[in-house]
Amino acid sequence: QVQIVESGGGLVQPGGSLRLSCAASGFDFSTYGMSWYRQAPGKRRDMVASISSNGAFTNYDDSVKGRFTISRDNTQKMVYLQMNSLEPEDTAAYYCKAVKLETAYWGQGTQVTVSS
C-alpha cells in the first residue's frame, strides 16, 4: 500500500523557518523523482521544488530560489523541504509528490501559514 505522509507545517512569523518532511512507503522510493508542490486557497497547485531519484539534481521555482532547499534520504525513504526567510506569500498547503514515468503518488498535504 502506497503511503506518502507530509509533516512539519504550522504557523510561523515572516522571516522564520520551517522544515517539512515527507515519509514514503509502499513503492520503490529510490527510483522515483520527488517534488514539493503548494496550493493557496483559490489558486492552482504549483511545483515548488523537485529532486531526482538519486538526489543529484534539484530544481526550484523562481519564487523560492535561495530560500528553500529540497533534499532526500533514500535509506530512510524521506524527502525534506527546508524553508527559510518565509514570506506571507508562502502561505499554502504543501504537498509531496512521487513521480516515475506515468505513475504519480500524492500525499494529503500539510498547511504552512506565514503571518505575524
Salt bridges, closest charged atoms under 4 A:
ASP46 OD1 - ARG44 NE 2.69
ASP62 OD1 - LYS65 NZ 3.11
GLU87 OE2 - ARG67 NE 3.92
ASP90 OD1 - ARG38 NH1 2.87
ASP90 OD2 - ARG67 NH1 2.74
